[in-house]
Amino acid sequence: MYSEYSRSFADAHHLKGMVGFQAEVNKWRQLQASKLDLISESVPNINAATGESTIDKSKLTHWATAGFFGRLNYDYKERYLLEVNLRYDGTSRFAKDKRWNLFPSFSAGWNVAREAFMESTGNIINTLKIRGSWGELGNQNTENLYPYIQLMKFVAQDPNSHWLISNSRPNTANAPDLISALLGWETMRSWNIGFDLGMLNNRLTVSFDWFNRKTINMVGPAPELPVTLGANVPKMNNADMQSTGFELDLGWRDRIKDFDYGVHLLLSDDRQKILKYPNTTGKIATWYVSKYNGDIWGFETIGITKSQEEMDAHLASLPKGGQDALGTNWGAGDIMYRDLNGDGKISDGATLNDPGDKKVIGNTSPRFRFGLDLNASWKGFDVRLFFQGVAKRDAWLNDNMFWGSHRGYLAVGLLYFSS
């Protein structure tokens, strides 16, 4: 539900406003039953079976959202553009004092091609707009619908129970998991700059955007607590993450008599970096400040030995254990590893302060995604070619579907390939 208002002043100033309200309620009820010994396969109905019947699954969920929103647009002679947005959103998934949040956003643009000083270039530059924006949006999606409510784990006739009472499995109930009463909205705060360019009667078009997005109060992995707690640690809003990248859209479209052709290139890239996370133990296996999403920790290789003498010389340079932590019987054709911490042996660390001889050797995140569209037509005949791919990505190969039979850790996960 929304309402709009627009007005122009002196044919130069244009104002447009909108206010609205939205609400959404979702109710889901699922009941799954089965019965054996179907009389006829042509009548797939529970009532057409004579065997034992069971109710396999029953599920009931309910959630609701609501929001107020408003937008104000202003432009002056289609040269200077301004837009302001406000959203006030609420969700049933959080506790009462965490349900509502305000999310503003702003954007501005300058249509340079409409300026008087661009008239002399009108036959070359048809479109030139510079734009920028800043704004916030909220994310209320969580693994559980109501993570702030403790739930008693009740199971009727628990199939995992090891007891029989009166010839049937007992009903069981377990202590509820710990919860975080402070769990609330994640806020995605982003700003971007870009431009749109059209030249040569818009045969050549270019659109470019560079963005920086921070997710504030992100729900990260549960922090580690002593095992004496005796329960799983709840997740909470304990992390900030930054994503930076760009998007480029480049196109060319032309016609030579009866021959039409076009080229369209899309290129984008982005990286995600952890800005805040309470990793008090400094463990590598979880999130930590400055970690990039997809980082691969591993040993740095020197090369593959060509002879036993070369391997013996490498092992002699490691007087305090060599590569014994990774395997034995090293010889020609095996990999030599670099002693990064200079302790005279190849060792496996576990923390940021003591990583052993491991370091970041690659990243599994796809980089520089691209798409290339080539098309042409002539007198009713047309052809089109489309390519897409990733220009850079590191792969960590540690599955015996790739390696086949191997003799332990030596052959697993010690190589990585980069495209």
N, C-alpha and C positions, 0 to 999 in steps of 0.2 A: 504494500500500500504506500503510495507516494503522491506528492503534489508538486507541480512545477510552476515557475513564474519567470517571465522574461520581459525585458524592456530595453529600448534603444533611446539614446539621447543625442540629438543634433547629428544623426547619421554617422557618428564617429565612435560613440561609446556604446557598448553592448553588454548587457548584464543578464545573467540567467541563474536562477536558484532552484534548488530542489530539496525537499525534506521528505522523510519517509520512515516507515516502521516495518520490520519484518519479524516473523515468528515461525518457528518450526518445531513440530512435535513428532517424535519417532517412537512407535511402539512395535515391538517384534515379539511374536509368540511362535514357538516352534515345538512341535510334538512329533516324534518319530517312533513308529511302531512296526513290528514285524510279526509274521505268523508262518509257520512251516506247513509243508504238505499242501501246496496249491493244487486244487482239483484240475484246473485247466489253465495252461499258459495264455490262452486267448482271453481269459478273464482275470487280469491282474488286480484283484481286490482282496482285502483282508478277510472279508466275509465269505470269500470263495475258497478258503483254506480250512483244513481240519486239524492241523497240528498245534503245537504249543505256541502261544502268543507272548510277546515281550514288548515292553516300552523301552526303547533303546536310549532315547534322548528327549529331554524336556528343557526348554529355555524360554525365559521371559525377560525382555529388556525394555527400558524406557529412558529416553533422554529428551531434553528440550533446549532450544536456544532462542534468544530474542535480541533485537538490536534496533537502535535508533540511528539514523544516518542523515547527513546533510551535505550539500555540495553548492558551491558558489563559483560561477565562471564569469570572467571579465575579459574583454578585449577592446583594444583601441585601434580602429581602422584595420583590423586583422593583422596588425604588426606586433603588438605587445599583448601577450596572453598570460593570464593568471588563473589558477584554480586552487580552491581550498576545500578539503574534505574533512569531515569529522564522523567518527563512528563510536557509538557507545554500546558495547556488546556484552551480553550476559549468557551464562551457560549453567545448566543444572549439574555439571560434572564436578564442580568444586564446592567447597564449603561456602556458607552464606556471605562471609566477609571477603571472599575471594572471587565471587562470581562475576562481578562487573568490572569493566575496564574501558578507558577512553583511548582511542587510537586516531591521532590527527595525521594529515598528510598535506603537502603543498607542492605545487609544480608551477613552473614559469617557462615561457618560450618567447623567442624573438624571431619573427618572420622577416629575415633580412631582405629577402627578395622583394618585399613590398615597399622598401625604402626608396626615396626619390633618387638617391645616388646610385641605385642599382639599375635604373632604367636603361642606361647605355649598354649594359651587359645582358639585357633581356633575351637576346637571340642566342646566348650561350648558356647562361645560368637561368633556369626556369623556376627552380625551387631551391631555397636555402633557409632552413629553420634550425636554430640553435635552441636546445631545451635542457632543462634540469629539473630534478624533483627530489624531495625528501619526505619520508613518511614512515608510519608504523602500522603494522597489522598484528593481530593476535592469533595464536594457535591454541586450541583447547582440546585437541585430540590426544588421548592418553591410551595406554595399553588396556587399562580397565575403565569401565564407564564411570565408576565412582571410587576413585583411588583413595579418597579421604575417609571412607567408611570401612570399619573393620567387619569382616565377614567370617562367620563361623563355618568351617568346612564340614558340612553334614553330608554323609553319603548313606543312602538307604541300601541295606544288604550289601555292604562294602565288598566288592569282588577281590580286593587286595587283602582282606582280613584273613588271618591264619587261624581263626577260631570258628567253631560251630556251636551254636546254641539252639537247642530244640531242632536239630537237623537243618538249620539254616544259618547263613552268615549274619552276623549282628549289624545293626546300624552303628555308624561311627561318627564321631565329631572331634575335630582337632582344634587346638588353640589357633585363633586368628593371627594372620601376619601383622607385623608392625606397619603402621601407616605414617605418613607425613601430613600433619594438619595444616602445614604451610604451603602445600602444593597448589599452584595457581597457573595463570596464563603465561605462556611463552610470548615474548614480544620480539617481532622481527622488524628491526629498524634499518631502513635502507635509504641510500641516496645514489643518484646516477646522473651522469651528464651524457649528452649525445647530440647528434645533428642528422638532418635529412637533406640530401642534395640531389637535385635533378638537373641534368645538362643536355644540351643539344636536342631540344624539343622532348625532353624527358626520355630520350633513348638510353641515356646512361643514368642510373639511379644508384645512390649510395646511402645507406643508413647505418649509423654506428652508435653503440651504447657502451659505456663503461659503468660498472656498478660496484657498490660496496655495501654488503648487507651484514648486519650483526644480529644474531639471535641472542637476546638478553633473557636471563633467567631460564635457560634451556634445561629440560629434564635430561640429565646425564646419567651415566652408570651410578649405581648406588655406591657410596663411599665405603671403604673397608673399615670394619670395626672388629675388636677382638672376638674370637670364636666363643668366648665365655658368654656373649650375648645370648646365644642359644636360639636365635631366630634370624630369618633373612632380613637384611637391612633394606628399608624402603627407599624407593627412588624419590628424588626431590628436585626442586629448581636450584641446581648447584653449578651450572656451567654457562659460559658465554662462548659463542663461536662466531667467527668472521668468515664470510665468503666474498671473494673478489673475482672479477672476471670481465669479459667483454663479449659483445655480439656484433658481428659484421654481416651486412646484407648488401651484396653487390650484384647489379643486374645490367644487362645490355640487351636492347630489343630494337630490331631494325627491319626494313623491307627494301629489297632491291627488285623492282618490277614485280614479277609474280612470285618471288622467293622471299618468304618470311623466315627469320631465324632469331634465336634468343639464347642467352647464356645467363645463368643465375647461380651465384655462389653464396653459400652460407658458411660462416666460420665462427666458432664460439669457444671459449675456454673459461674455466673457473676452478678455484681451489678453496678448500675449507680448512681453517686453522682454529685450534682451541685457544681462547684467550684467558679463560678462567676455569679452574677445576680443582677441588680440594684433594689432590693426590699427595697426602702427607707422607706416605711411605716411598714415593718416588718410583713406583713400579712402572716398567716399560709396557706391560701387557694391558694396561688400561689407559684412559685419557690422561694427558698432562699438558701443562701450559706450553704452547708453541708446537704442539703435535699437529701435523697435517693429516687429514683424513686419507687413509690408504697407505701410510708409510710402512715400508718393509725394513725390519731390522735383521741384519745378518752379518756374516763374516766377510771381510774383504779378501779376495783371492789375489795371489801373486801371478799364478799361471799353472799350467799342467806340466809336470816333470816329463822330460824326454828320456831319462835314464835313471837307474838306481843310484848312481853316483850323485846326480843332481839332487835327488830326494835326500840322500844321506847328508849332503852338505847343508841343505835347508834345515833338517832336523838338528844338526850339530849347532846351528845358530840359535836354537831354542833350548838352552841347557837345563831348564827347570820343568821338563815334562813334555816338550815338543807339542805334537798334536794328539796326544794320547786321549784327551777328553773327547775327541771326535772319532776315534777309531784306532786300529792297530795295523801292523803289517803294511806300512806305507811303502810304495815302490813306484816304478815307472808308470806313467799314465794317470797317477793320482794328482790331486790338487794341493798346492802349497797355499797356506793361509798366512796372513800378515799379523804380526804381533803389534797391535795398535797401542797397548798400554805399556809395552816394554818390560813386562814382568818375566820374560823368558819362556813363556808357554802360551798356547792358544786356550783361552778360558771363556766360559759362557757366563756373562753377568746377568743381573736381573733388575737393576735399578738405574736410574738416571745418573746417580753419583758414582755408581760402579757398574758400567755396562760391559766390563770385561773387554773382549776384543771385537765386540759388535758395534755396529753403527747403522745409520739409515743408508741402505744401498739402493733403494728404489721406491716407487710408489705405484700402487695398483689402480689409482684413479685415472679414468680416461682423460686425456688432454687434447685440446685442439680438435674438437669434433667438427666435421665438415660435411657439406652436401653440395654436389655439383649437378645442375640440371641443364642439359643441352637439348634443344628442340629446333626443328625446322619443318617447313611445309612448302609445297609447290604444286599448284593446280590440283588440289584435292588429295595429294599424297603427303603424308606427314611421318616423321620419325622423331623418337624421343629417347634420350639416354639419361639415366639417373645413377649417380654414384654417391655413396655416403660411407663414412668411416671415421677412424680415430687416428690422428697422426703420431701420437706418443702414448705409450702405456707400458708399464713394467708388469710382468707376470711371474708369480711365485709358483713354481711347479713342484709340488710335493705329493703327488698322487701316483700310486703304482700303476694306474691306468696309462700314465705317461712313461714311467721308468721301467715298468715290468718287474720281474723278480729282482730283488736287490738284497744286499747283505747288511741291513741295518741303516743306521743314521748316515753313514758315509754317502750313500747314494740318494738320500732323500733331502730335498730342499736346500741343496748347497749351490745350486746354480739358479740364476734368474736371467730372463731375456727381456730386452727392451726393444720396442718398435719405434 
